[in-house]
Amino acid sequence: MTTIKTMKLSALAVLAATGTAQAHATFTSATVAAEGYALMQLQVPHGCEGKATNEVRIELPEGFVFAKPQPKPGWELEVIRGEYQKTYDNHGTKVSAGPAEIRWKGGELPDEYYDTFVIRGKISGVAAGTELAFPATQLCGSDASVAWTEVAAPGQDAHDLKNPAPVVMVVEKQGQEHMSAPAPAMVGPISVEGAFTRAMLPNQPVGGGFVTIRNAGGADRLISATSPASEIVELHEMAMEGDVMKMRKLENGIEVPAGETVELKPGGLHLMFMQVKTPFKEGDSVPVTLTFEKAGSIDVIFPVRDAAPKGHQHN
């Protein structure tokens, strides 16, 4: 990528110290599936020679596209855009530019604590067996930094590097029956797991989304959902009215009581994807942003399972 936003980098030239430690900055998952969406969760294990981290920068490689960072309370987000080396298809829209670097700024992560910084994006046009490097830099005040930017040369052992860039290996997309469930996504006391949707049948105008929401804190409410794969995502409920099963839109959202678990499942509460840009296909994945009234927003990947049986199109 070629960055098209000019930044003042003079402060980096005078950083006096580059901290080192046994723990490196790494991703929580070592592999990502080709032609699928991924949540890149960078683990920042320590500061700069005892100093607190105030800024984290991640450079995005070619082939990791449509990136969207997850905000962190107390940190300012900066997204630097750049031109892609080629054009990518984003649910029917041709895209030739996008985020090239993500920066979380103005925060305070003490050396004795650990945290993760999350970006959602798609692996596109990258062959299985390819290793993607995401050079990362921690800034600690005006006089210290840790630059995780070294990339192993062909045949070189990455363990020989002093400050290796975080990397992931691109692997073949597996069949749904062999895919492991994504790790739970979290925002505040809310955790989200078990998300999925179904492949769309011929002429099916809408699709359903299902997920389990666990609340370890006070009462909250799921108030909205959005996805780049669908013009509209609504919160719906299937319920019996007399002898008739009816579906209705939940204008006030979905309550998530304190300390309880709420399931969005076939035949009950669910997401409704409407005006879908490209029909969902088995083995693909659909990125969704869920927004809670108190906890805030969280990015979740919905794997696409096989199509529902006839008569159960939203299951």
C-alpha positions as CSV (number, residue, x, y, z in Angstrom):
1,M,0.0,0.0,0.0
2,T,1.0,3.6,-0.6
3,T,0.0,5.9,2.2
4,I,-1.7,9.0,0.9
5,K,-2.1,10.9,4.2
6,T,1.0,12.8,5.2
7,M,2.0,12.6,8.9
8,K,4.5,14.5,10.9
9,L,6.9,11.8,12.1
10,S,9.7,14.0,13.4
11,A,9.0,12.8,17.0
12,L,10.0,9.3,16.1
13,A,13.4,10.4,14.9
14,V,14.3,11.5,18.4
15,L,13.0,8.6,20.4
16,A,16.0,7.6,22.6
17,A,15.1,4.2,23.7
18,T,13.7,1.0,22.2
19,G,12.6,-1.4,24.9
20,T,13.1,-5.1,24.7
21,A,11.6,-7.9,26.7
22,Q,11.1,-11.6,26.4
23,A,7.4,-11.2,25.6
24,H,6.7,-10.1,22.0
25,A,3.6,-8.4,20.6
26,T,1.6,-11.2,18.9
27,F,-1.9,-12.0,17.7
28,T,-4.2,-14.1,19.7
29,S,-4.6,-16.5,16.7
30,A,-1.7,-17.6,14.6
31,T,-3.8,-18.4,11.5
32,V,-6.4,-16.8,9.4
33,A,-8.6,-18.3,6.6
34,A,-8.1,-17.3,3.0
35,E,-10.9,-15.2,1.5
36,G,-12.6,-14.8,4.9
37,Y,-13.1,-12.1,7.5
38,A,-10.8,-12.1,10.6
39,L,-10.6,-10.4,13.9
40,M,-6.9,-9.4,14.4
41,Q,-6.4,-9.1,18.2
42,L,-2.9,-7.7,18.9
43,Q,-1.6,-8.5,22.3
44,V,0.6,-5.8,23.9
45,P,2.4,-7.5,26.8
46,H,4.4,-4.7,28.3
47,G,5.5,-1.1,28.0
48,C,8.9,0.5,27.0
49,E,11.5,-0.3,29.6
50,G,9.0,0.1,32.4
51,K,7.2,3.1,30.9
52,A,3.5,3.1,30.1
53,T,2.3,2.7,26.5
54,N,0.5,5.8,25.2
55,E,0.1,4.9,21.5
56,V,-0.1,1.7,19.4
57,R,0.3,1.7,15.7
58,I,-0.4,-1.2,13.3
59,E,0.6,-1.2,9.6
60,L,-1.8,-3.3,7.5
61,P,-0.3,-5.5,4.7
62,E,-1.6,-5.8,1.2
63,G,-4.4,-8.5,1.2
64,F,-5.8,-7.4,4.5
65,V,-8.6,-5.1,3.3
66,F,-11.8,-3.3,4.4
67,A,-10.2,-2.9,7.9
68,K,-12.2,-1.5,10.7
69,P,-10.6,-0.9,14.1
70,Q,-12.4,-1.5,17.4
71,P,-12.5,1.7,19.6
72,K,-11.0,1.6,23.1
73,P,-12.3,3.8,25.9
74,G,-9.8,6.5,26.8
75,W,-8.0,6.2,23.4
76,E,-8.3,8.3,20.3
77,L,-8.5,6.4,17.0
78,E,-6.7,7.5,13.9
79,V,-7.1,5.7,10.6
80,I,-4.5,6.5,7.8
81,R,-5.8,5.6,4.4
82,G,-3.8,4.4,1.4
83,E,-4.2,3.0,-2.1
84,Y,-4.4,-0.8,-2.5
85,Q,-2.1,-2.3,-5.1
86,K,-5.1,-3.8,-6.8
87,T,-8.9,-3.6,-6.7
88,Y,-10.9,-5.7,-4.3
89,D,-14.6,-6.7,-4.3
90,N,-16.6,-5.7,-1.3
91,H,-20.0,-7.3,-1.6
92,G,-20.3,-6.2,-5.2
93,T,-18.5,-2.8,-4.8
94,K,-15.1,-2.4,-6.3
95,V,-12.7,-0.9,-3.8
96,S,-9.1,0.4,-4.6
97,A,-8.2,2.2,-1.4
98,G,-8.7,1.8,2.3
99,P,-7.1,1.8,5.8
100,A,-3.3,1.3,5.6
101,E,-2.4,2.0,9.2
102,I,-4.4,2.1,12.5
103,R,-3.3,4.2,15.5
104,W,-4.7,4.2,19.0
105,K,-3.4,7.4,20.7
106,G,-3.6,9.3,23.9
107,G,-4.2,6.3,26.2
108,E,-2.4,5.0,29.2
109,L,-1.4,1.3,29.4
110,P,1.0,0.8,32.4
111,D,3.9,-1.5,31.9
112,E,2.6,-3.9,34.5
113,Y,-0.7,-4.4,32.6
114,Y,-1.6,-6.2,29.3
115,D,-4.2,-5.3,26.7
116,T,-5.4,-6.2,23.2
117,F,-6.0,-3.9,20.2
118,V,-8.5,-5.2,17.7
119,I,-9.0,-4.8,13.9
120,R,-11.6,-6.5,11.8
121,G,-10.8,-7.0,8.1
122,K,-10.9,-9.5,5.2
123,I,-8.1,-11.7,3.9
124,S,-8.4,-11.3,0.1
125,G,-6.2,-12.4,-2.8
126,V,-3.7,-14.1,-0.5
127,A,-2.8,-17.7,-1.2
128,A,-2.8,-20.3,1.6
129,G,0.7,-20.8,3.0
130,T,1.5,-17.1,2.9
131,E,2.7,-15.4,6.1
132,L,1.3,-11.9,6.5
133,A,3.3,-9.4,8.7
134,F,1.6,-6.5,10.6
135,P,4.5,-4.2,11.7
136,A,3.5,-2.6,15.0
137,T,5.0,0.1,17.2
138,Q,4.4,1.1,20.8
139,L,5.1,4.7,21.8
140,C,5.7,5.5,25.5
141,G,5.8,9.2,26.0
142,S,8.2,11.3,23.9
143,D,11.4,9.4,24.6
144,A,10.8,5.6,24.4
145,S,9.3,3.1,22.0
146,V,9.2,-0.5,21.1
147,A,9.1,-1.3,17.3
148,W,7.8,-4.7,16.4
149,T,8.8,-4.3,12.8
150,E,11.4,-6.9,11.8
151,V,10.3,-9.4,9.2
152,A,12.1,-12.7,8.6
153,A,13.9,-13.1,5.3
154,P,13.1,-16.2,3.2
155,G,14.6,-19.2,5.1
156,Q,15.4,-17.2,8.2
157,D,14.1,-18.3,11.6
158,A,11.8,-15.6,13.0
159,H,13.0,-16.6,16.5
160,D,16.4,-15.1,15.6
161,L,14.8,-11.6,15.3
162,K,15.1,-9.2,18.2
163,N,11.8,-7.4,17.5
164,P,9.7,-9.5,15.2
165,A,6.6,-8.1,13.5
166,P,3.4,-9.8,14.5
167,V,2.5,-12.4,11.9
168,V,-0.3,-14.7,10.9
169,M,-0.3,-17.7,8.5
170,V,-3.0,-17.8,5.8
171,V,-4.6,-21.3,5.7
172,E,-7.2,-22.9,3.4
173,K,-10.8,-22.2,4.3
174,Q,-12.2,-25.4,5.9
175,G,-15.6,-26.9,5.5
176,Q,-18.1,-25.7,8.0
177,E,-18.1,-29.1,9.8
178,H,-14.4,-28.8,10.5
179,M,-14.4,-25.1,11.5
180,S,-13.8,-24.3,15.1
181,A,-16.1,-21.7,16.7
182,P,-14.7,-18.2,16.8
183,A,-13.4,-17.0,20.2
184,P,-16.0,-14.9,22.1
185,A,-15.9,-11.2,21.4
186,M,-16.2,-8.9,24.3
187,V,-17.0,-5.2,25.1
188,G,-17.2,-4.3,28.7
189,P,-19.2,-6.9,30.6
190,I,-20.8,-8.2,27.4
191,S,-19.5,-11.3,25.6
192,V,-20.8,-12.6,22.3
193,E,-20.3,-16.1,21.0
194,G,-21.7,-18.8,18.8
195,A,-22.6,-16.4,16.0
196,F,-23.8,-17.8,12.6
197,T,-26.1,-17.2,9.7
198,R,-27.3,-19.5,6.9
199,A,-26.5,-19.7,3.2
200,M,-29.4,-18.1,1.3
201,L,-31.7,-20.1,-0.9
202,P,-32.6,-19.1,-4.5
203,N,-34.8,-16.0,-4.5
204,Q,-34.6,-15.7,-0.7
205,P,-34.9,-11.9,0.0
206,V,-33.6,-11.9,3.6
207,G,-31.4,-13.8,5.9
208,G,-31.3,-14.5,9.7
209,G,-28.5,-14.0,12.1
210,F,-28.1,-15.9,15.4
211,V,-25.8,-15.4,18.4
212,T,-25.5,-15.9,22.2
213,I,-25.0,-12.8,24.4
214,R,-23.7,-13.1,27.9
215,N,-23.9,-10.2,30.4
216,A,-21.6,-10.2,33.4
217,G,-22.6,-6.7,34.4
218,G,-25.6,-4.5,34.9
219,A,-28.7,-4.4,32.7
220,D,-28.1,-3.5,29.1
221,R,-29.9,-3.5,25.7
222,L,-28.9,-4.5,22.2
223,I,-30.1,-1.4,20.3
224,S,-28.8,-1.9,16.7
225,A,-26.8,-4.0,14.3
226,T,-25.1,-3.1,11.0
227,S,-23.2,-5.0,8.3
228,P,-21.4,-4.1,5.1
229,A,-23.0,-7.2,3.6
230,S,-26.6,-5.9,4.0
231,E,-28.2,-2.5,3.5
232,I,-30.4,-3.0,6.5
233,V,-30.1,-5.2,9.6
234,E,-33.0,-5.2,12.0
235,L,-33.7,-6.8,15.4
236,H,-36.6,-9.2,15.1
237,E,-38.6,-11.7,17.2
238,M,-40.7,-14.7,16.2
239,A,-43.6,-15.4,18.6
240,M,-46.9,-17.1,18.7
241,E,-50.0,-14.9,18.6
242,G,-52.8,-17.3,19.2
243,D,-52.3,-20.2,16.8
244,V,-50.2,-18.1,14.4
245,M,-46.4,-17.7,14.4
246,K,-45.6,-14.0,13.6
247,M,-42.5,-12.1,13.2
248,R,-42.1,-8.5,14.4
249,K,-39.4,-5.8,14.4
250,L,-38.2,-4.8,17.9
251,E,-38.2,-1.1,17.8
252,N,-36.8,-0.7,21.3
253,G,-34.1,-3.4,20.9
254,I,-33.4,-6.5,22.8
255,E,-33.1,-6.4,26.6
256,V,-30.0,-8.1,28.1
257,P,-30.7,-8.4,31.8
258,A,-28.0,-8.1,34.4
259,G,-26.0,-11.4,34.9
260,E,-28.1,-13.3,32.3
261,T,-27.6,-14.9,28.9
262,V,-29.8,-14.0,25.9
263,E,-29.9,-16.3,22.9
264,L,-30.8,-15.1,19.4
265,K,-31.8,-18.4,17.8
266,P,-34.1,-19.8,15.1
267,G,-37.8,-19.4,16.0
268,G,-37.1,-16.6,18.5
269,L,-35.1,-13.5,18.8
270,H,-32.8,-12.9,15.8
271,L,-31.1,-10.5,13.4
272,M,-32.7,-9.9,10.0
273,F,-30.4,-9.1,7.1
274,M,-32.4,-7.2,4.5
275,Q,-31.4,-5.9,1.0
276,V,-28.4,-8.2,1.1
277,K,-25.8,-7.1,-1.5
278,T,-24.5,-10.6,-2.4
279,P,-26.4,-13.8,-1.3
280,F,-24.6,-15.5,1.6
281,K,-22.8,-18.7,0.6
282,E,-21.8,-21.6,2.8
283,G,-18.2,-21.3,4.1
284,D,-18.2,-17.5,3.8
285,S,-18.4,-15.1,6.7
286,V,-20.5,-12.0,7.4
287,P,-19.1,-9.1,9.5
288,V,-21.6,-7.5,11.9
289,T,-21.3,-4.6,14.3
290,L,-23.6,-5.0,17.4
291,T,-24.2,-1.9,19.4
292,F,-25.3,-2.0,23.1
293,E,-26.9,0.9,24.9
294,K,-24.3,1.0,27.7
295,A,-21.4,-1.3,26.7
296,G,-21.0,0.2,23.3
297,S,-20.2,-1.5,19.9
298,I,-18.5,-4.8,19.2
299,D,-17.5,-6.4,15.9
300,V,-18.6,-10.0,15.4
301,I,-17.9,-12.5,12.6
302,F,-21.0,-14.6,11.5
303,P,-19.8,-17.8,9.7
304,V,-22.2,-18.9,7.0
305,R,-23.6,-22.4,7.5
306,D,-25.4,-24.6,5.0
307,A,-28.8,-23.4,3.8
308,A,-31.8,-24.0,6.1
309,P,-34.3,-26.7,5.1
310,K,-37.4,-25.7,3.1
311,G,-40.0,-24.0,5.3
312,H,-37.3,-22.7,7.7
313,Q,-35.5,-20.1,5.6
314,H,-34.6,-18.0,8.6
315,N,-33.2,-20.9,10.7
